[in-house]
Amino acid sequence: MHEFMLMEPTNQTFQELVGNGVKYTVPRFQRDYAWDTEQWEELWDDISTLAKEHYHYMGYIVLQRMGKHDFQVIDGQQRLVTLSLIVLAAMKQIKNLIERNIEAADNAQRLAVLTDRFIGAKNPISLKVDNKLSLNRNNGTHFKSICSNLEAPNKRKLTQTNKLLHKAFRFFSAKKMGSSGTQIAEFIEQLSSGMVFTKIVVQDNLNAYKVFETLNARGVQLSTPDLLKNYIFSVVTKNNDVSDEDLNDLDENWSEIISQLGEANFTDFIRYHHNFQKKLVTKKALFSSVRSLSDTPQKAYRYLNSLIDYAPIYASLLSPYDDWWAAQGEPYRQARKYLDAFSLFNIKQPFTILMVAFQKFSGQEFIKLLRYLYVLSVRYNVICHYSPKEQETLYNQMAMQVFDGSFKRASHVKNSAAFRKLYPEDKAFMNVFEFHKMPSRQSSKKIRFLLAEIEAYRGHASDYAKMQLEHICPYHPEQSWCEAFGEGVNDIQDRLGNMVLLEKDMLKRTGFQEKITCYQQSPFPLAQKVAEYEYWNLKNLNDYQAWLAQQAVDTWAID
């Protein structure tokens, strides 16, 4: 990370973070305060350990330097606000002591010191606090009122997010922090010096995005959607000509995008959405390229509306059983089978083409394209395991041609040079399938899907989810199987040619002769085919899997 950060990450306590005249601003369009009782209780439990443990690690906080002592909070708002509310709740308890005339002079002095250290300096005329921490446009006024008055404003029709601020302040105000001003001040000292953050300071939001990508890749989940939202909304409002009503509508639409996708899917959505409009870039260059799509108010507005349009499509591509598909009417009901396969095998690369094709193609053409990409994916990704990098590059080319109108039908995609380059030829596909293995203990559902597809091609449709996977040579073979296969007996259990589907697997480790009778009476064509062999040995397994490979070639074929 060194190449794009202004400073090395440093560990700082909450007290060090808010000291020395530093000010923090939550960007105007970053998400609202959202923590609720569950997070408050967890944090309070962590604080309760400080008496014994002395320190508690609060994770990363990512800041963007705006001036010598001014920072924007790129990630860490929820934790900073909640710790500030705890300090405010403790200060309220000291204020209550003053009102009850308990050590009033000393406690008033303590309150002034604490206000100056943790909350901000009071204006001597208005007595309002010049906050060290300023929140976004939806929370700012409410939070500032709590800071100035040590009371949650008693207003009607509070928004949900300000209700949470109100509720959090009351939650912590009810906690026991000490019975005297001295004890409460000691509690604040212990809290502020014991909660430790790793602080990362960046120069601009492009560097912030790179930090986010790096940390997310390491399993530290920072909120990339917040970063992108703040950038887009700041560009949209650059000329100060967007009304509050329009901003609120955009805010609601953004929240709807996040609720539909979930934060875990957001970055992939942004990448696939980008990749049907512009040439493929590396993940590191993604945010920079997205900025070029939205670097003027008009382009940012257009980009935001495009995200709003495409989010439900992407979310539904991820969810084959979403009732959104039924609402699209015929022929979209046919999408489920193919999307189920994508979900099962965790294949998302086709989504960049499918997202834009849904908007540009008729229903019939969309389903045709979906089938073509499904067949290609089984051949390319599931069986042959070819390079995903080359695939993504060529998908990007095809998606851009759908987007710009060069490809108007599914056949235009199928017949393109890019598609033909990706499509494994029959001979290559068959050669890989002929000896293909899949770990059946981890991949039983996937194997059942593949075998059920071949069964359906042979004229017997069945629900793969309700079938049992039967190993012809059992996973733990007895002596007769070892004699049939010799030393290679443990190398063949996971070969696709050693498995068939049954409605119920009652055979377990019985011998092949006993299994033949069951296979013959089965409605499953693959089991019936295996029953044609007199013995089950390596020669016959190879012969059967070669036949199975030919069925696979015909099952997953594009006209």
N, C-alpha and C positions, 0 to 999 in steps of 0.2 A: 504493500500500500504506500510505501515511502514516496514513490514518484509523483503522487497526486495529492499529498496532504501538506498543509502548511506546517503542521507541528507533529511531532511524535505523540502518540496517545499518552496521556498522563492520568494517573489516578488522583482524584480529588474528593475530599469530603463535601457534603452538602454545604457545610459552613464555608469552606474555601471557595466553592462555586459562586456563592452569592455575596462574598465579601468584596472589599476593595473597590467599591463604587461601580461594580459591573452591572449592566442591565441586559435583560433577556426579553425578547419579543417573540411570541408565537405568531408566525406569519398569518396575515389577515385571512387567508383562505384555507389554512390547515384545518384538519378536523376539529370538532368541538370536544370539550371534556366529556369523557365517556365511561370512566371507571364507576363501578357500582359496589354494592355491599361485599360481594365475594372478594374483589381486589382489596378493598379497605381492610377487611378482616385478615387477609393474608399478610398485608403490610404491617398491621398492628401486631400480629404474631411475630413477625420478623423483628420489629422494634423491641418487643418484650424480651428477646434474647440478648439485647445489647448489654444488660447488666452483667451477664456472664461472659459473652463472646467479645464484647467491646466494638466489633466491626461487623457490618453486614454489606455484602456486595450488591449494588443496585443495577449493574450492567452498563452498557454503553449509553453515552449521551453524545449526539452529533450536533455540532454548532457551526453556523456560518458567520464569519467575522464581518461585521458591517462598519465597525469603527474601532478605535483603540480599546474602548470598554463596552462596546455594544455588539451583541450577538443575536442572531435569529436561532430559535430552537427548531432544528430540522427533525430530530428524533429525541424523545425523552420528556415531551410535554406532560403526559399523564402522571409520571412520577414526580416531576418538579412541582406541579400544581398541588398534588396530594400532600407532599411533604410540607409545602407552604401552608396548606389548610390546617395541618396538624399543629404547626407553630402558631398559627392564628388562633386555633382553638385553645392552646395553652395560654396564650396572651389574654384571651377572653376570661380564663379562670383567674388570672392575676387582676384583671379589671374588676371582676366580681368581688375580689378581696378588698380592692380600693373602695368600691361602693358600700361595702359592709364596714368600712373604716378600720380594716385590719392592716396595720403597718402601712398606712395610706401613703405617707411620704416616700418611704423606701420602695414600695411597690410601683408608685408612679414613676420613680426614677428608673426602676427595672424595665417598665413598659416602654419608656422612651428609648432606652438603650437597645432593647430587642427590636423595636420598630425600625430603628435606624439600621441595625445590623442585618435583619432578615427580610424586612418588608419594603423599606424605602423611607426617604426623608419626608417629614410632614411639612406642608406649606404653612408658614406661621400665620397667614391671613385666613385661608379657607379651611385649614386643618385637614385638608385632603392629602392622602399619601401619593407621592410621586413614585409609582411602583418600580421595584427592581425587576419584577416579572409582569409583563403585559400580555394579556391573552387575545385571542382572535376577535373578529367583529361580533360574534354571537355571544361570547363569554366575557369580553373585556370589561364592560360597564358593571356587570353583576359582581365580578371578582374584585374590582377596584372598590366597590361599595363595602364588601366584607373587610378588605384591608383597612379602609379608612375608619369604619365604625365598629369593627369586631362584632358585627351582627349581620345575619343574612337578611337582605332586603325583604320586607313583607309586602310583596306585590302580587297582584292577580295575573292570571294567564301567563305564568312563566313557561318558557320553552322547556322541553324535556332535559336539555343539557344544563340549563341553569337550575332546574330542580335538582339535578345530580350534585351541582356545586353546593346548593343549599343543604341538601341531605347529607353530603360528606362533612360539611362544617358542623352540623348538628351531631353527626355520628361521633366525631372525634371530640367535640365539646363535652360529650357525656362520659368520656373515658377519665379514669383517675390518673392524674399526672402529678399529684402532690397536694398536700394540705396547706402549705405555706408558700409565700412568694419565692423563698429560697429554694424549696424543693421543686417547684415548677420550673424555675430558672435552671436548676441542675438537670431536670429532665430534658429541657430544650438543648442544653449543652451536650448531653449524652447522645441525643438524637442527631444533632447536626454534625457532631464530630465522628459519629459512628457509621453513618450511611455513606458508602464510598461508591463513586462512579468512575468509569473510564471515559475521559473526555477526549473527543476527537474534534479538531477545529479545521474547517475547510474554507477555501477561498470563495467558491461559488457553487451553485446547485449542480453544475456538471460534475465537479469533483465530489460533491455529496452523493450523487448518484453512483459514482464509481465505488465510493466507500460502502454504500448500501449493497451493491452487487457483490463486493468482496466478502462482506460480513455475512450476507444471506447465503453465499456459497459455502461458508463455514458453519452454517446452521444457526447463526444469530439472526433472528427475524426482525428486521427493521421495516418500517412502513413505507415502502416504495410508492404506493398510491398517494400518500400525503405529499411527497416531494413533487411528483408530477402535477398533482392538482394545484399546488401553490404556484408552480411555474406557469401553467396554462391560464389560471385565473388572473394572475398578475399581468399577463400579456393582454388578456381580454379587456381588462379595465385600465389599460395604460393611458387612454385618453380621457378617463373619467366621464365617459358618456354612457355608461351602463347603469340603469336605474336599480335601486335596491330590490324592487319586485323581480326584475329580470335576473339579478344575481341570486336571489332566493330560489328562483326556478332552476337555475343552473346548479345551485348547491344541492337541491333535492334530486336532480337528475344524476349528479355525481354519486350521491349516496345510493341511489338505485343501482348504478353500475357496480358499486362495491358489494352491495347486498346480493346481487345476482351472481357475481363471479366468485366472491370470497377473495380475501387478500392473497391466498396461496396461488390462485390462478391468474392474478392480475398482470404480472410481468409477462407471462406467456401470451396472454391476450394482447397486450401492447405490442409484443414482438410479431405475432402473426398478423395483427392488424397493420403494422408497419410494412410487413413483407409482401403484401399485395399491392402496395403503392410505390415502394421505392426498392432499389437494389439492396440485396442482402448485405447486412453489416454484422460485424462481430457483436457479441453481447456487450462488450465494453464500449462499443461505439454507438449502441442503440439510443441512449438518451440524447446524445449529440445530434443524431439523425432525426429523432422525433422533434427536437427543438426546431429543426429547419422546416418541419411541416407546420409549425405553429409559432412562427417568429414575428408575426404582425397580428394586431387585434382581429382582422378579418380571417386570417388563416387559422388563428387559435380558436375562434368561434366555430369555424368550419370543422376543424379537427375534433373539437369537443362534441359537436353534433354527430360526427361520424362515429365516435366512441359510443355515444348514446344509442345510435342505430344498430351497431354491430354487437354490443354486449349481450343482448338476449340471444342472438344467433350463436355466438361462441359458447355461452352458458348451456344452451340446448344441445349443441354438438357434444358437449361433455356428458350430457344426461339423456341417454337413449329413451328412458321411460318417462321423461318429463311430459306432462299433459300439453305443453306448448306445441308439441308435434301434432297431437290430435286436433288442436285448434287451427292448424294450417290447412286441414282438409286433405282430400285425395290430391295427388298420389303420395303425399309426404309420410303417410302412415308406414310406407315401405322402408322408411329410413332406419327404423329401429334395429333391424337385423344387422345392418352394416355398422351402425354406430355402436351397437353392443360389442361387435368384434373389436373396434378401435379401443373401446373402454377396457375390454378384457386383456388385450395385449399392450395397453398403455401406448397407443400410437396416436400422436397429435399432429405430426408433420402435415397431413393432408388438410388440416383445418384452415390454413392460410388460403388455399384454393376454394374450399367449401364455403367459407364465410362470404367471400365476394360472389361466388357462383349463386348462392342463395338469393342475393339481391339482383343479380344480372340475368339469370336463366329462368325459364319456365319450370314449373314443378316437375314435369316429365324429364326435362333435360338435367335438372339437378339430381334426380334419383339415378339417372343413367351415369352421370359423372361420379356419384357416390359409389356406385357399384364398380366402376372402372378403378377408382382409387382403392377400394376395398380389395379387389383382386390383386392389384399391384402390391399392396401392403402385405398380403399373405405371402406372396412370392418373395418380395424384396426383404421385408423386415422380419417376418415370422420364421420363414424357412431358410432363406439364403443368408440372412444377416449381413447384407452388404452395407456400404458406408452411408451412415445417416448424413454426413457432411455434404456429400455429392447430391444426395436426395433433396436436402433442404435448398441447395443452390438451384436445382432444376425446378423444384416446386415454386420457388420464388419467381423464376422466369415465366412459368405458366400462369401463375396467379396474376402477375402484372398484365399479361395479355388478356386475361378475362376482364380485369379491371378497366383496361383502356378500350375494350370493345373489339379487339382483334379476334378473340375467340368468342363466338356467340352461341355455340352448342357444345355438348359433351364430346361429340366426335372430333371437334377441332382440337380439344385437349388430347384425346386419345391418339390422334394421328400426328401429333406434333413430334418434332425431333427429340425434344426433351423427354417426353413420355416414353417414346420408343427406346431411348438410351437407358432409361431406368428399368424398363420391363424385362425381367429375366426370361430368356427364351426357354421354350419347352424342354429342350435337352438339358440345359443347365439346371433348371428347376427340378427336373426328374432325377438327375444325378445326385443332387443334394438330398432330395426327399428319400431316395432309395435306402440311405443308411442313417436317416435323421433320428436323433434321440432328443427326448425332452424329459427332464427330471419329474417323474410322475407324482412324487410326493408333494412337490411344490407347485406343480403345473397341471394337476388333474383336471381342473375346469377348462383350461386351454386345450388340452388333448381331447377332452370330450367334445368341445366345440368343433375342432377340426374333423374328428371322426364322424360327428353327426352331419357335417356339411357333405362329406363324401357319401354317407348313407343317403342323404337327401338326393344327391345326384344319381344314386343307384335306385331311386324310387321309393325310399322309405324315410319319410319325414318324422322326426322325433325331437322332443325338447331336451337338449343336451344337459340342461340343469337338473333334470329328473332322472338321468340315466346313471348307471354304475359303470365304473371303469374296471374291466376285467383283464388281469395279466394272464396271458396264456401260459407262459412259463412263470411260475409264481416268484414273488419278490424274495422269498426265503425258500429256495428249492430243496426238495428232498432228494434222496439218492438217485432215483430213476431219472430225474431231470439233469442231474450232474453227469450221469452216464451219457445222456443224449447230447449234451453240449460240451462236455469235457471242461477244460480249464476256462473256457470263455463263458461259462454259465452266468457269471456276475456282470458280464459286459453287455448283455442283451435285454435285460428286464425293461430298460427305459427306451428301447427302440420302438418307434411308432408301429412297426410290424408285429410287435409282441403284445399289442393291446387291442381289445375289441370292446364294444358297448353291449351291456345287457340291462334288462329292466331291474333285475336283482342279481347280485353276485353271491351265490350260495356255494360256489365251487371251491373257493379258497385254494388249498394246495393239493387238490386231487390230481390224479394222473391224466395225461392227454386223452386216453381212450374213454375215460368217464366224461371228460369235457365235450368230446365230439357229439355225444347224444344230445346234450343241452344246446350246443351250437346249432345242430341240425333243426331242432324244434323252435329255435329263436326266430323272430320276425326280422332280425337284423341281417342285411346282406353280407356285411363283413364277417360276422361270426359264421354264417353259412359257408362262405368261401373258405375260411380256415378249416371247417369241418371236412372239406374235400381232401385234405392231406391225411395220409395214413399215420405219419409220425410227425412230431414237432422237434426238428433239429435245426442246426444252423443253415443247412442247404435249403430246407423248405421255408424257413423264416425269410431267408434272402429272396427266395422265389416269390413268396407272398408279398414282401414289402416292395419288390420291383413292380408287381401287379398293382399294389396300392399306390405307388408313385405315379403310374399311368392314370389311375382314377383321379389323383390329385391334379395332374396336368389338365384333365378334362373338367374337373370341378371348378378350378380357379382359372378359367380361360376367358379371354376377351375376344369377341367375334372379330 
